Amino acid sequence: MFSALQTHRRTLPLRLDYLEALTDHFGLYQHATFGVPDLRHGYTTDDVSRALLVVTHYFELSGKVRALRLLRRYLSFLQWAQRDDGLFHNFFGIDRKPDDEVGSEECQGRAFWALSRLFASPLPREFKEPAWRMLERLLPHVASFAHPHSIAFFLEGFAALARATVPSCLSIGEYTRALGEKLLKRYLEHSDSSWKWFDEVLTWGNALLPAALFAASEVTGEKRFLAVAQESFEFLSQQVFRGDIFVPVGNRGWYRKGGNRAIFDQQPIEAFWMLVASLRASKVYNPEENRKRARISLEWFLGRNVHRLSLYDPETGSCADGLTPSGLNENRGAESTVLCLLGLLTAHAEALKKIRIL
């Protein structure tokens, strides 16, 4: 019904083949032309951080040593990308030299999330210790970040650290409460009776924000975090679910309060975070409905979308960069592939779908 592959109906193979093809001795190529790495655009800390999450989760679920080879390269890249003051460069040319003075707030948050997730994993100490040293150098900057997405990434990191043994001097609860209050303040400034959001516009990675507040409420027990997480998640769900199809806000205009919402281009980041947020919501209310939302979000990658086309290629483990008005964006860059793999790993861990890890 949705694609010739019918990938949303059968057991899916999850492969790291394409991720390995995008990875060289230094890092992860940012872009690709169709399935061929485009070296002109170099590397980003953003993409390497996401890839580190993939191989960490992959190793946890499979124990396959191929993940450790990639993990070493990604950790090595992040060590190179971190400045003396603890902040990270984001963009690097093919010559391995940074193309920026310092990375964005979101870049810092993604790195913190990935390193925290690795540190909280059962990986050997030889990987966890370098991750912790990078985290220690970044921690003094946490209070200075103000962008809602960067705050949310840091909340994701602290939620991971809450499941680990960390030095007693690190008050995860205090950090989480302070960051959660920042998101709450944004929400109260911008929401009203008909617009229950953290800004005047819905842009990228929207479900990350309620997902992070669900996590913050679990760490702190703060009921206000949970109330806003649920309210904003339900508002977003009303905008992006059309029956049994996930239709995320597109980046060709976004969705501004009082305006028209863009349908295209639809990006994999939206499906991934809606999957995560739906699963977290299912733990606290309407479990059946929210797990259904999670499955629908996952199946956006597999053909349950407005074009009825599968973005995920099970033969290679790659993912198309998005949905345009005319069909697939057939370039297969790092961000789209990594987020699709993260979605499949999450679904496997939650038994949402039969996925075979190769």
N, C-alpha and C positions, 0 to 999 in steps of 0.2 A: 504493500500500500504506500509506504513512504519512500522507499528507495529500492533499486535493483538488488542491493546487498542484503536488504532486510536485516540490517545489523541490530536494530532495536528489538528483534524478536528471538535472537539466538544467543548462545554462549559466545562471549567475546574474548578474543585473545588480546592480552595487553603486552605490548612489546616495547623494549627500549631501543630498538634498532635505529629508528630515525633520530632519537635524542643523541645516540652515539655518533650518528653521521653529522650532526650539527656541532659536535664537540671536538675541539682540537687539543693540542698540548697546553694551551693557555686558558681557554674558556669556552663559551657557548656562543656561536654565531647568532646575531640578533635576528637577521632577516634571511629569507630565501626567495628565489624566483621559481615558482612552482615548488619542486622538491630539491632544488639545487642551492646550497648555501651561497648567499651574496656577501662576499667578503668586504665590499665597500663600506658597509654599515658597522663593521666591527662588532663589539661586545658591549653588554650592559650588566651592571651589578643587579639590576632588577631581574633580568632573565636568569642569571646564575643563581640568585637567591631562590627563585621559584623552582629551578631544576634541583637544587639541593633538597628542597622539600620532597620532590618526587623520589629521588633515590633513597632518602631517609625512610620514607614510607614504604617504598618498594622492598627495601632490605628487611624492614620489620615484618612484612607480610610473607616474604618468600625466603629470606636468608641467603639469597643468591649473591655470590661474591662479585658478579659483574657490576653490581651497584656500588661496591666499595671502590672500584677503579674510577668511576665517575665522581664519586664523592670526594676522593682525594683531589681531583683536578678542580672541582668547584670550591672546596675549602682553600686551596692554594690561591685561586683567583681572588677570593674575598680578602685573604691576607694581603695580597698585592694592592687591592683596591682601597684598603683602609688607610686613611691619612694618619699622620702623627698625632693629631688631636682626637682621634677616635671616630671621626665622621668618614663616610665613604664617598669616593668618586663614583659616578654612575657610568659615564660613557668612555669607552676606550676604542681607539683606532686599531687597525690591523697591525700597527707597529707596537702595540701594547702600551702606548702612552695615553694618559688620560686626556680627554677632550673637553673637560669641564674643570672649574675650580673646586666645586663640591657638588655632590648629588642632591636631588630634591629631598624634601621631608619624607615623601613616600618611599624613596629609595632607602633612606635610613630605616624606616619602619619595616620594609620587606626584608632587609638584611637581618634586623633584630628578630623578626618572626622566624626566619629560616634557621638562624643559629640557635635560637631558643628551642625550637622543635627538635633539632639535632641533639642538643644537650640533654633534653628530657627523654631521649630515646634509649633503647638498650644497646646502642652501638658501643664498640670498644673505646676505652679511655684515650687511645691515640688520636681519635677523632674529636671526642668531646672536650678534651683539654684545650686544643687550639680554638674551638668554638667559644668556650668560656672566656678565654683571654680577649677575644674580640668583643664579646658582650660587655666585659668589664670596662673596656675603653669607650664604648658607646653610651653606657648607662648615664654618665654625668650630663648628657645632652637631652635626656628624655623630656625633662620639664619644659624645655624651650619650644617644643613642637606644638603647632596650633591647627594645622590642616586636619579636617575630620578623617580623611582616609589614612593619613600617617598615624593619627591617634589610634585608629582601629587596628592597624597592623601591630602597633606596640601592645595593644590589649591582647591580640592573638598571641604574641610572644609571651606575655606574662601569664596568660592562661596555660600555656605549655609549661612554663617554669614552675607553675603551681603544682604540677604533678611530678616534679623532680626534687632531688635533694640539693639545695643551694646554700651558700654561706648564710649564717644567721643575720649578718649585717644587711642583707637584701630583704627589704620588706615588700614582698610581692603584693600583699593586700593594700598597702598604702599607695604604691604606684598605681595599682589597678583602680582604686577608688578615685584618685586624683584625675586620671585620664578619663574615667567614666563620667566624672562631673563635667569635664570639658565638653564631651559629646552631648551630655544632657543640656548644658547651657546653650549650645548651638541649636538643639532641637526646640527649646523653649523660645528662642529668639525668632525662629523662622516658621514654626508650625502654627496652624489655626484650625478652625473647625472643619475645613475642607481640604487642607493641605498639611498632612502630618509627616513632615520631613525636616531634614537637618540643614536645608539650604533652599534657595528660591528656584533651584533647577535640579532635576534628576540627570546625572551625567554617567560616569563610568563606575563599574564595580559597586553598584548601588546596594545590593544586599549585604555587602561587607559590613555596613554600618550597623544594622540591626543584629547581624551575626555576632559582631564584636561585643555588643551590649548584652546579648544572651550569655556570652562567655564571661563577661565582667560580673553579671549577676550571680553566676555560679561560683565564681571565686570569692566574692564579697558577701553574698547573701542579701545584697541591696535590692529591695523590692522596686524601687523607682527605676533602676536600670532595666529590670524585667518588664515593667509596665510600658516603658518607652520602646524597648525592643519589640514587644508584641504589637503595639499600636503602629509603629512605623513599618514593621514587616507586613502587617495586614494591609496598610495603605499601598505599599509597593506591590503586593500580590494582586491587588485590584487593578493595577495599571498594566501588569505584564502577563497575566494568564487569561487566555481567551479560550474558554472551554478546556479541552485537553491539550492545548498547545501553549508553549512558552514563547512569548513575543516580547523580547527585551527592548528597552529604549535604545534607539539607534544613535550612532555618533554623528549623523548628518543633521545636526540641529538640536539634539537632546530633547528634553521636555521641560520647558520653563513654565512656572506657575502662571496659570491663566492663558497659556498658549496652546499650540498644537504639539503633540509629541511626534518625534521622528520614529519611523519604523526601521529604516536602514541607515547605516550599515550596522548589523547585529554582530556583537563580538563574543567570543568564548568566555571572556572574564565574567560576563553577566550570568551565563548558565552555571558556571562553577560556583559563584558565591550564592546564587539562589538555591542551589543544591545544598550547600553547607548550612545556610540560614534555615531552610526548610527542615533539615534533620535536627537542628538544635531546637527549633520551635516544637517539633514533634515530641521532644523530651519533657515539655512543660504544659502543652495543651493540644487538643485536637490531633492526637497521634496519627490516626488513619488519614485524615485530610492532608496533613503536612508531609507525611511520607509519600503520599500521592504526588504532591507538589515536587518533592525531591526527585521522584522517578521521572516526572515530566521534564524537569530541568535537565537531568542527565540525558534524556532521550532527544533533547534538542540537538546534541552532538551527533546523534545516530539516525536522524531523518525525521523525527517528529517536530517539524518546524514549518514555517509558511511556504517554503519551497519544496518540502518533502525530499530533501537531499541530505545524505549523510556527510558530515564534515570529517568524521573520523575514518581513516583508512586502516582496517584491521590487518592488512597485509604488510604494512610498513610501520604502523604505530605513529603516523603523522596526523595532523589536523589542519584543515583549511583555516585561513585567517578570518573568515566571517561570512556573513550573508549580505549580498548586495541586492539592489532591485532586480538585477537580471539573473541572479543565481549565486553560485559559490565565488568567493574570492579564493582562487586556487593556489595562491602563494601559501607556503606552509612554514611560517616563521617559528621562532622559539616560543614566544608567549602563548600562541594558540595551542601548540602541541603540548607544552608543559601543563597548561591549565586543563586540557582534556585528559591527560594522563592522571593528573591529580584528582579529577572528577571520577575517573574509572577506579582508581585506588580507593577513594572514599566510598564509592558504591560497593566495592568488594568487601571492604571492612564492615559495612553496615548491612550486608546481605541484601542489597537492593536489586542486584542483578548477578547472574552467573557470569563470572569473569575469570578467565584462565590466565594466570601470570606466567609469561614465558621468559 
